[in-house]
Amino acid sequence: MSRSNQATWRCAFCGNPGSKSAEHVLPQWLRAGTAPLPMQRTSYWTGFGLRDDKQAYASVDPAVRESRNSMLHQTTRAVCVSCNNGWMSRLETKVKPIMESLFHSRRTGNTLTLPPAEASTLARWAVKTSWTAELSGLGNQNQDQTWLSPHALKQFASRDVPPTVSWVWLASHQDLDRVEQMQAHVAIDRTSPPAPGEAARRLHASALVINGIVLVVYNFESREHFPPPFRPMHGLRLWPRPTAVEFPPPEVSHQEVTGAIAHYGHWFPLHNRAFDHSTRI
C-alpha cells in the first residue's frame, strides 16, 4: 500500500494529525519516591456475553497480554507531540506539588486540606492518567476499541476541568508501598434479552494505587445514580462539584479498592427487568 493511501494518523486527544510522541501514563518524577517495580505487567480481559441461543449469559474466553515494562515505564503512542508537551505537561507540573503533599500527609499522618481548585486539578490528572492507561493497554493497533469517544477525548483536552462523564474519588490505602492500577470495561444490556437496536449501558472504571493514595475514576456515557465506591468518610469525592477535602481519611483495604472496580452490581444493576425466557429476538 502506498503511503498516500494509508489512513492519516491523528492524535487520540486533540484529533489533529501530527508527530507521535511517547506519553508516559505515570510521570517520571513519581519514580523518585517509589520502590523499583518488576519490569513486567500482565493485562487480563474477561467478561460475559449472551449465548447464541439467547437463553443465558456465558463467560467469554479470557485474553492475557504480557508487557515487558513496569507501570512507571508504561507509555502510549496515541498522543501527539503538541498535546504531550502542551496541556499534558502543564497538568503534570500543576499536580506534582499536590501529589507530593498527599504522599507526605499519608506517611506522617498530618492533616492536609485540599481547596476546591486543587481537588479539581487532582481529579483532572486522575482522569488523564486513567484514559492514557487505557490507550496504552490497547496497544498502537487497537485504538479504535477504546471506550472513550473522540468527542470526549477532544473535549477533555480543550478544557481545564475534568470531563462531565467522569466521577473521581480520593482515598487512603492501608499499604504505603503498593503501586498498582486496575481497570474495568463494563457493557450491560438494559433488558434481557437485549431489545433490537437498544444500546447497552457502558462504564469505564479505574483505580490507581500509589504510595498509600487511591484515585478511583468512573466514566459513564450518561449520568447514573449510584452510591459512592467506599464507606462513608473513607472516600473523598473530588469531582463533580469539588469542595475542600481533608486528607487522609480513614484507610481502605485493597479488597475494598478491588471491589470498587469489580463489584458494580449494587449501583449498575444487571438488567432493568427480569430475564424473560419466553422472549425471542
N, C-alpha and C positions, 0 to 999 in steps of 0.2 A: 504494500500500500504506500502510495506516495505521501510525502509529508503534508502536502496541501490538502489531501483527502482525510487526514486524521482529524478527529474532533479537537477543537481548541480547548486546552486546559484552562479551567477557571478556579479561582480561589473559593474554597468552601464557604468562607465568611462574607467577603465583600462581593463575590460573584464576578470579579473582573479578571481578564486574562493578565498574566504577568509571570514573573520568575518564581518558581517554587522555592520554599525555604524549609528548614528542619526546625519546627516549633516544638520545644520541649513541653511535655504535658505538665511536669512539675519544674519550677525554676531551679537553675543550677545552684543558687545561693542556699537552697534547702540542704544541700549535701554537707555543709559545714557543721550543722547540728544534728546530723543523722548518722547512725552507725552504718558501716558498709553492708550492702544488701547483696543477696545471691544474684549472680548475673544470669538469671533465668526467670521467666514469667510463664504462667500457664493460664490460658483463657479457655473457658468451658461454656458451651452452649447446649441448652436442652429446653424442653417445654412440652406442651400438649397440643394436639390438633384433632379436629373432628375426623372420625373414621370414615372410610369410603361409604359405608352403609348408613351414615348419618345417625346412628343409634347411640353412640357414646364417644367419649374423648379418649384418646390413647397417647402415650408418651412418644415423642419423636426421637429418632436416633441422635444421641449426643455427638457433638463435634468438639474436638480439642485442638488447640493451637499452641505450640511452644515457641516462645521468643527468647533469644539469647541475649537479653539485656535486663537490667533491673528497672524498677519503677522510676528511679531517678534519671535513667538514661532513655526513657520512652519518648519517642518523637512522632510527629505526624508531618507528612509532606503535602498535606491538603491545604496548607496556608501559604499565601504569597509573602514576598519579602516586605511589601508595603504594610500589610497587617501585622506581621511579626515584629517589625522594627517601629511600628507606629502605635496604634491603640493598645495592642497586647503588651508591648514593652512598657508603656506608660502605666498600665494597670498593675503589672508586676512590681514596678518601682513604688507605686502608691500603696500596695498591700504589704510590702515587705516589713515596714515597721509595725504594722498591725499584727502580723503573724508572729514576729519576734516578741512582741509584748504578750501575746497569748501563750507562747511557749514559756516565757519567764513566769507568768502568773500560774501556769499549770504546775511548774516544778516547785515553786516556792509556796503556793497556796495563797498568795496575796491577791486580794480582790482587784479586778480591773473593770472599769466601766467603759463600754464602747458607746460613743454617741451615735445617733441615728445615721450620720453621714458615713462613719467608719463601718457600721453594720451593713450599710448598703454596698460599700466598696468590697467588703469581705464576701458578701453574697454574690456580687458580680464575678469576683475572682473564682468562687466555688463553682459557679455555672460554667465559666470559661474552662476551668480545669476538667469538669465533668464532660463537656462537649468535645474538647480536644482529645480526651482519653477515649471517647467512643470512636472518633475518627481514626485514631492510632490503632485501636483494636481491630477495626475493619480492614486495615491494610490499604495500600495505594490503589488496588484494583477493584475494591468493593465500596467505594464512597457513595454510590447510588443506593446502597442499602441502609444508609443512616436513618435513624428515627427522625432526625431533625429536618424540617423543611427548609429549602433555600430562602424562603421569606423570613423564617425565624432567625436563621443564621445572619442574614444581611441586616435585619433589624437590630439584632444584638450588637453587631459590630459598629453600628452607627449611633448608638445611644450610650449615655454614661450611667445608666441604671440597669439592673437585672431585667430580663425579659418578663412579659406578663404571663407566659406559660409556666414559669418556674416558682417553686416554693423552696426555701432554704432554711435549714436549722443548724445551730451550733451546739455541740455537746462536749462533755469531758469524759475521755476514755480512761478506764482503770489502768491500762498498760501504757506507761510513759515511753516505751521503746518500740512499740508496734508501728509498722508502716505497711499499709495495705489499702487497696482500692477494690471496691465491689460495684458491679453494675447489673441492672436487670432491664430487659426489654419485655414489656407485657402488652399483649393484644388479647382482649376478651370480647367475645360476641355479646351483643346486647340482649339477644334472645336465644333460646335453644329449641330447635336448631336455628342457625342464623337466618334471618329473613333475606330474601334475594335483594341485592343492592344496598343493604344496610351496612354501614361501616362499623367496624369493631371499635371499642374504646381502647385507647392506646396510652401507655405510660412508659417513660424512661426514668429509672431511679438509679441513684449512685450514692456511694458513701466513700469519703476519703478519711482514713485514719492515719494520723502522723503525730508522733511525739505527744500523745495524750490529748490530742484535739480531734474532734469528729465534725465533719461537714457533710450533711445529708442534703441532697438535691432531688426534688421530684419535678418532672416536667410533664404536663398534661396538654393535650391538644385543646381541651376546654376545661374550664374550672369545674372541679369535682368537690363535693363535700366529704370531708374525711377528718378523723381525729388526728392529732399530732403523732409523730412516729415514736415518741418517748413518753414516759410517765410525766405527770405534771411537775414542773420546775426542773426537770432533768434535761430538757431540750429547749434552747432559746431560739425563737423564730427571728431570723434576720430579714426575711423577705417573704411575702409582701408586707407593706405597712411597717417599715423599720422603726423601731423605737430604741431608746438607750437600754442596753442589756448589761448585766453584771456577770462577770466570768471569774472563776469557774463555777458552774452549777454542780450539784451532786453528780457523782460518777455514774456512767452507764457501763454495763458489761459488754464484752464482744458479742455475746449471744443476742443482746438487745439490738446492737448495731446490725448484725446479720438479719435479725427479724424485721428491722425497719426496711430492708431491701427485698427480702424474700417472702415475707408473710404479709400480703397486702389484702387478703380476702375480707377483713373486717371493715375496710373502707372502700374497697373496689370489688363489690360482690361479683361472684362468678357470672350470674345472669340476672336480668331484671324480672324474669318469670321462670317458673319451674320447667324442667325439661319435659316435653310432651312427646312420648314415643309414637303417638298416633299421627303426628305431623310429618309430612314428607315435603321435600323441596326438589 
